[in-house]
Amino acid sequence: MFQFIVKRLLISIPTLIVISMVIFLVLDLAPNDPTGNLPLTIPADVRAQIRETLGADDRIDIKYLKWARQFFVYEPLNFLESQFGIEIGDSENRLRVRSWMTRSPVIDLIIQRMPQTLWVVGLSYLIGTLIAIPIGVIAAYRQYSIFDNVSTFLSLVGFSLPTFFTGPLLIILFSVYGSRVDWIPFLPSIYDTTLKVTDLESLGQQIRQMIMPVTVLSFFNAAQLSRFVRSSMLDNLSQDYVRTARSKGLHENKVVWQHTLKNSMIPVITLIALGIPTIFGGAIITEQIFKVNGLGQMLILHIQNADIPVVQTLTFIFAVLIVMFNLIADVLYGVLDPRIRYG
C-alpha cells in the first residue's frame, strides 16, 4: 500500500504540472485586460504602466514561470512562516500571486472566504451524506416497500429541483411569510458573514442563518447519493457471501450493516471522494441566493472582473483537490474490500 501511495504521488506531480499549464494557457488566452474596469479618464500611458507592473504584457512562458514560482515556492514559504512564526529568506521582498482587482494576495483572499464556505457547503455535504447512507440501505433492504417508494419519490424530487428553485422557495416560506405569520418560524434570507460566534445568542443566530442554505444543499446531495447507495446495496444483497453469512446464523443487522454495506460502499466512496472538492469550490448558485460570502461567490465576482490570477489559482486548487481525493478513494478501496491489493 505504501509503495502504491508513493507511486501515485509521483505520478500526480507531472499530472498537476500539465493541468496547471493548460489552465494557465486557456485563461491567459481569454480576452481580458487588468485595466478594463478602471475609469476612462486614466491616460493610456498610465494604463500601459499598470499593465507592465502587473506583468500582463509578458510572454506566456514568462508569466507561467512567474506564477508557478509564486504558487509552488513562495506561497508555501509564507504559509510556513505564518504558522511557525519563523522567517525564511527575504520574506519582505518575496513576490506573491496578487489579485488584479484588489491587489491583495490571492491566497489571503481564499483564506478569508474559506470559513463561510466550510460552514455552509461543508456542513451540508456532511449532513447529506449521513442522511443518504441509511436511507439508501433501508430502501434497498425493504425494496418496493412504502419506505422505498417514499424515499425514491423524495430523492427524485430533490435531484430534479435545482437549488435556484428550492432556495427562493424557502426564502418565500420562512423569510417572507415567516415574518407575517406566527406559526411559521422566521429565518434570515441573507447570510451575515460578519457575525462572530462568541456566546449562546450569537451561536443561535449563526444556526438560524445557516438553516436554509444548508437544508437546500443537504437535500440535493442526499437525493443524489441515496440512489447510488440503494443501487449498490441491491447488487450486493443478492450475492453468495450474504446468503452464506445468513446461513451461519449471523444477526440480520450485522449481515446488512457490516458485511453488505461495507462492500456496497466501494462505488459510493468514489462519488463521495470526488464530491468533496466541490465543497472548497463553493456552491455558486446557493451562495448567490443567500448572499454567502464564500468561494463560489468569489469565483463569479473575479470572473466577471477578468481577474485572471484569482481564477487561475482557484481553478488549479480545485484540480489539486480532485487528484488528492481520487487517491484517497483508491486507498479506501483496499480498506473496505480485503480482496483489493495494490502491488
Residue, then its C-alpha position, 0 to 999 in steps of 0.5 A: m500500500f505504501q509503495f502504491i501511495v508513493k507511486r501515485l504521488l509521483i505520478s500526480i506531480p507531472t499530472l498537476i504540472v500539465i493541468s496547471m499549464v493548460i489552465f494557465l494557457v486557456l485563461d491567459l488566452a481569454p480576452n481580458d485586460p487588468t485595466g478594463n474596469l478602471p475609469l476612462t479618464i486614466p491616460a493610456d500611458v498610465r494604463a500601459q504602466i499598470r499593465e507592465t507592473l502587473g506583468a500582463d504584457d509578458r510572454i506566456d512562458i514568462k508569466y507561467l514561470k512567474w506564477a508557478r514560482q509564486f504558487f509552488v515556492y513562495e506561497p508555501l514559504n509564507f504559509l510556513e512562516s505564518q504558522f511557525g512564526i519563523e522567517i525564511g529568506d527575504s520574506e519582505n521582498r518575496l513576490r506573491v500571486r496578487s489579485w488584479m482587482t484588489r491587489s491583495p494576495v490571492i491566497d489571503l483572499i481564499i483564506q478569508r472566504m474559506p470559513q463561510t464556505l466550510w460552514v455552509v457547503g461543508l456542513s451540508y455535504l456532511i449532513g447529506t451524506l449521513i442522511a443518504i447512507p441509511i436511507g439508501v440501505i433501508a430502501a434497498y433492504r425493504q425494496y418496493s416497500i412504502f419506505d422505498n417508494v417514499s424515499t425514491f419519490l423524495s430523492l427524485v424530487g430533490f435531484s430534479l429541483p435545482t437549488f435556484f428553485t428550492g432556495p427562493l422557495l424557502i426564502i418565500l416560506f420562512s423569510v417572507y411569510g415567516s415574518r407575517v405569520d406566527w406559526i411559521p418560524f422566521l429565518p434570515s434570507i441573507y447570510d451575515t458573514t460578519l457575525k462572530v460566534t462568541d456566546l449562546e445568542s450569537l451561536g443561535q443566530q449563526i444556526r438560524q442563518m445557516i438553516m436554509p442554505v444548508t437544508v437546500l444543499s443537504f437535500f440535493n446531495a442526499a437525493q443524489l447519493s441515496r440512489f447510488v447507495r440503494s443501487s449498490m446495496l441491491d447488487n450486493l444483497s443478492q450475492d453468495y457471501v450474504r446468503t452464506a453469512r445468513s446461513k451461519g446464523l449471523h444477526e440480520n443487522k450485522v449481515v446488512w450493516q457490516h458485511t453488505l454495506k461495507n462492500s456496497m460502499i466501494p462505488v459510493i466512496t468514489l462519488i463521495a471522494l470526488g464530491i468533496p472538492t466541490i465543497f472548497g469550490g463553493a456552491i455558486i448558485t446557493e451562495q448567490i441566493f443567500k448572499v454567502n460570502g464564500l468561494g463560489q461567490m468569489l469565483i463569479l465576482h473575479i470572473q466577471n472582473a477578468d481577474i485572471p490570477v484569482v481564477q487561475t489559482l482557484t481553478f488549479i486548487f480545485a484540480v489539486l483537490i480532485v487528484m488528492f481525493n481520487l487517491i484517497a478513494d483508491v486507498l479506501y478501496g483496499v480498506l473496505d474490500p480485503r480482496i483489493r491489493y495494490g502491488 
